[in-house]
């Protein structure tokens, strides 16, 4: 565990009950609206606008190629979005824009961001081996909604709510992608990442004062669509 003195996000590490900082208080606000907005974007209409002349794969929002490459493109776009969102939360916390940040929350943000960066690199490796360009831009369908919701974040709890919805979307997307994959290595990769994202979900639920044990069976209703 990192020491409080070296924690880059620990703006006010010693959080006492009397400070008013409570996991339960995170449930008050726009958490439900945030989740609904992001799920609506993730599961939106198939008739999306196409950017004039943009390369689908490099933009991370549309399918690039077909089969495993298409799944890798979608997955990589989500990973770029996750890395960027966690980085934005890190920067905002360092600037004191999210109020008091618990030490465990700071460690989680750094750890989750590192996980998503490694996941991105893994999917870009799949794309490269398939002769497709690597994804460097976030999922174009979800990014506007995520950016709008993050702009509203005033506390670490607000940022955690958004992270929760992102992780739920990622976990559901990987679960739905597994049956579409053909390569055994890609299937194993998607399944292993889905398990990590599900763990992220459990941690965030606990931070937000909700029961952290996942459902009996993983669900795909929040999966993003290419």
C-alpha positions as CSV (number, residue, x, y, z in Angstrom):
1,X,0.0,0.0,0.0
2,X,1.2,3.5,-0.8
3,X,2.1,5.8,2.1
4,X,-0.1,8.8,2.4
5,X,2.8,11.1,1.9
6,X,3.5,9.7,-1.5
7,X,0.0,9.4,-2.7
8,X,-0.5,11.8,-5.6
9,X,-4.3,11.9,-5.2
10,X,-4.4,12.1,-1.5
11,X,-5.4,15.8,-1.1
12,X,-7.0,15.1,2.3
13,X,-6.1,11.6,3.4
14,X,-7.4,11.5,6.9
15,X,-11.1,11.1,6.4
16,X,-13.0,10.9,9.7
17,X,-16.7,10.3,10.1
18,X,-17.2,13.8,11.5
19,X,-15.8,15.3,8.3
20,X,-19.1,14.6,6.5
21,X,-17.4,12.2,4.1
22,X,-19.5,9.1,3.9
23,X,-19.8,6.4,1.3
24,X,-23.6,6.5,1.7
25,X,-23.6,10.2,0.8
26,X,-22.2,9.2,-2.6
27,X,-25.6,7.7,-3.4
28,X,-27.2,11.1,-3.3
29,X,-27.1,13.1,-6.5
30,X,-26.9,12.1,-10.2
31,X,-25.7,8.6,-10.0
32,X,-28.8,7.0,-11.5
33,X,-29.0,9.7,-14.2
34,X,-25.3,9.1,-15.0
35,X,-25.8,5.4,-15.4
36,X,-28.9,5.8,-17.5
37,X,-27.2,8.3,-19.9
38,X,-24.2,6.2,-20.5
39,X,-26.2,3.0,-20.9
40,X,-28.4,4.8,-23.4
41,X,-25.3,5.8,-25.4
42,X,-23.8,2.4,-25.2
43,X,-26.9,0.6,-26.4
44,X,-28.0,3.4,-28.7
45,X,-29.4,3.3,-32.2
46,X,-27.5,1.4,-34.9
47,X,-28.0,4.4,-37.3
48,X,-25.1,6.5,-36.0
49,X,-23.6,9.4,-37.8
50,X,-20.4,8.6,-39.7
51,X,-17.5,11.1,-39.6
52,X,-16.5,12.0,-43.1
53,X,-13.5,10.0,-44.2
54,X,-12.5,9.0,-40.7
55,X,-10.8,5.7,-40.3
56,X,-13.1,3.6,-38.1
57,X,-10.4,1.7,-36.3
58,X,-8.2,4.6,-35.4
59,X,-11.3,6.5,-34.1
60,X,-12.3,3.6,-31.8
61,X,-16.0,4.1,-32.3
62,X,-17.0,1.8,-35.2
63,X,-16.0,-1.6,-36.3
64,X,-12.7,-2.0,-38.0
65,X,-12.4,-5.0,-40.3
66,X,-14.5,-8.0,-39.3
67,X,-14.7,-10.8,-36.9
68,X,-12.1,-10.7,-34.1
69,X,-10.7,-7.4,-35.4
70,X,-14.0,-5.8,-35.1
71,X,-14.3,-6.9,-31.5
72,X,-10.8,-5.8,-30.7
73,X,-11.5,-2.4,-32.2
74,X,-14.6,-1.9,-30.0
75,X,-12.7,-3.2,-26.9
76,X,-9.7,-1.0,-27.5
77,X,-11.9,2.1,-27.9
78,X,-13.5,1.4,-24.6
79,X,-10.1,1.0,-23.0
80,X,-8.8,4.3,-24.4
81,X,-12.0,5.9,-22.9
82,X,-11.4,4.3,-19.5
83,X,-7.8,5.3,-19.3
84,X,-8.6,8.9,-20.3
85,X,-11.4,9.1,-17.7
86,X,-9.3,7.8,-14.9
87,X,-6.5,10.1,-15.9
88,X,-9.0,13.0,-15.8
89,X,-10.1,12.0,-12.3
90,X,-6.5,11.8,-11.2
91,X,-5.7,15.3,-12.5
92,X,-8.9,16.7,-11.0
93,X,-8.1,15.2,-7.6
94,X,-4.5,16.5,-7.7
95,X,-5.9,20.0,-8.5
96,X,-8.2,19.8,-5.5
97,X,-11.4,19.8,-7.7
98,X,-12.9,16.6,-6.2
99,X,-12.6,17.5,-2.5
100,X,-11.4,14.9,0.0
101,X,-10.1,11.7,-1.6
102,X,-9.7,8.6,0.6
103,X,-6.3,6.9,0.3
104,X,-7.9,3.6,-0.9
105,X,-9.8,5.6,-3.6
106,X,-6.6,7.1,-4.8
107,X,-4.9,3.8,-5.0
108,X,-7.8,2.3,-6.9
109,X,-7.8,5.0,-9.5
110,X,-4.1,4.5,-10.2
111,X,-4.5,0.7,-10.3
112,X,-7.6,0.6,-12.5
113,X,-6.0,3.1,-15.0
114,X,-2.9,0.9,-15.2
115,X,-5.1,-2.2,-15.8
116,X,-7.0,-0.5,-18.6
117,X,-3.8,0.7,-20.2
118,X,-2.5,-2.9,-20.3
119,X,-5.8,-4.1,-21.7
120,X,-5.6,-1.5,-24.5
121,X,-2.1,-2.6,-25.4
122,X,-3.3,-6.2,-25.5
123,X,-6.1,-5.4,-27.9
124,X,-3.9,-3.3,-30.1
125,X,-1.6,-6.2,-30.4
126,X,-4.5,-8.3,-31.7
127,X,-5.3,-5.6,-34.2
128,X,-1.7,-5.3,-35.4
129,X,-1.5,-9.0,-35.9
130,X,-4.7,-8.9,-38.0
131,X,-3.2,-6.2,-40.2
132,X,-5.5,-3.5,-38.7
133,X,-4.4,0.0,-37.4
134,X,-4.1,0.4,-33.7
135,X,-6.8,2.3,-31.8
136,X,-5.6,5.5,-30.3
137,X,-8.9,7.4,-29.8
138,X,-11.7,6.7,-27.3
139,X,-15.1,5.1,-28.3
140,X,-16.7,7.9,-30.3
141,X,-20.3,6.9,-29.2
142,X,-19.7,7.0,-25.5
143,X,-17.1,9.8,-25.2
144,X,-19.5,12.8,-25.5
145,X,-21.7,11.3,-22.7
146,X,-18.8,10.5,-20.5
147,X,-17.2,14.0,-21.0
148,X,-20.5,15.7,-20.2
149,X,-21.0,13.6,-17.0
150,X,-17.4,14.1,-15.8
151,X,-17.8,17.9,-16.3
152,X,-20.5,17.7,-13.6
153,X,-18.4,15.9,-11.1
154,X,-17.7,17.9,-8.0
155,X,-16.6,15.2,-5.5
156,X,-14.7,12.0,-5.6
157,X,-18.1,10.2,-5.2
158,X,-19.3,11.8,-8.4
159,X,-16.3,10.5,-10.2
160,X,-16.7,7.1,-8.7
161,X,-20.3,6.9,-9.9
162,X,-19.1,7.6,-13.5
163,X,-16.3,5.1,-13.1
164,X,-18.8,2.5,-11.9
165,X,-21.0,2.9,-15.0
166,X,-17.9,2.7,-17.3
167,X,-16.7,-0.5,-15.6
168,X,-20.2,-2.1,-15.8
169,X,-20.3,-1.2,-19.5
170,X,-16.9,-2.7,-20.1
171,X,-17.7,-5.9,-18.2
172,X,-21.0,-6.3,-20.1
173,X,-19.3,-5.6,-23.4
174,X,-16.6,-8.2,-22.9
175,X,-19.2,-10.8,-21.9
176,X,-21.2,-10.1,-25.0
177,X,-18.1,-10.2,-27.2
178,X,-16.8,-13.6,-26.1
179,X,-19.3,-15.6,-28.3
180,X,-18.3,-13.4,-31.3
181,X,-14.6,-14.3,-31.1
182,X,-13.0,-17.1,-33.1
183,X,-9.4,-17.1,-31.9
184,X,-8.9,-19.0,-28.7
185,X,-6.3,-16.6,-27.4
186,X,-8.7,-13.6,-28.0
187,X,-11.5,-15.5,-26.2
188,X,-9.2,-16.1,-23.3
189,X,-8.1,-12.5,-23.3
190,X,-11.7,-11.1,-23.3
191,X,-12.8,-13.5,-20.6
192,X,-9.8,-12.6,-18.3
193,X,-10.4,-8.8,-18.8
194,X,-14.1,-9.2,-18.1
195,X,-13.3,-10.8,-14.8
196,X,-11.0,-7.8,-13.9
197,X,-13.6,-5.3,-14.8
198,X,-16.2,-7.1,-12.7
199,X,-13.8,-6.8,-9.8
200,X,-13.5,-3.1,-10.4
201,X,-17.3,-2.9,-10.3
202,X,-17.4,-4.7,-6.9
203,X,-14.8,-2.3,-5.4
204,X,-16.6,0.8,-6.7
205,X,-19.9,-0.5,-5.3
206,X,-18.3,-0.9,-1.9
207,X,-16.8,2.6,-2.1
208,X,-20.3,4.0,-3.0
209,X,-21.8,2.2,0.0
210,X,-23.6,-0.4,-2.0
211,X,-23.5,-4.2,-1.6
212,X,-20.3,-5.3,-3.5
213,X,-21.2,-8.9,-4.3
214,X,-22.1,-9.2,-8.0
215,X,-25.2,-10.8,-9.4
216,X,-25.4,-14.6,-9.6
217,X,-24.8,-14.4,-13.3
218,X,-23.0,-11.7,-15.3
219,X,-25.3,-9.7,-17.5
220,X,-24.9,-8.1,-21.0
221,X,-27.7,-5.5,-20.9
222,X,-25.2,-2.6,-20.6
223,X,-22.9,-3.8,-23.4
224,X,-21.6,-1.2,-25.8
225,X,-22.3,-1.7,-29.5
226,X,-20.0,-1.0,-32.3
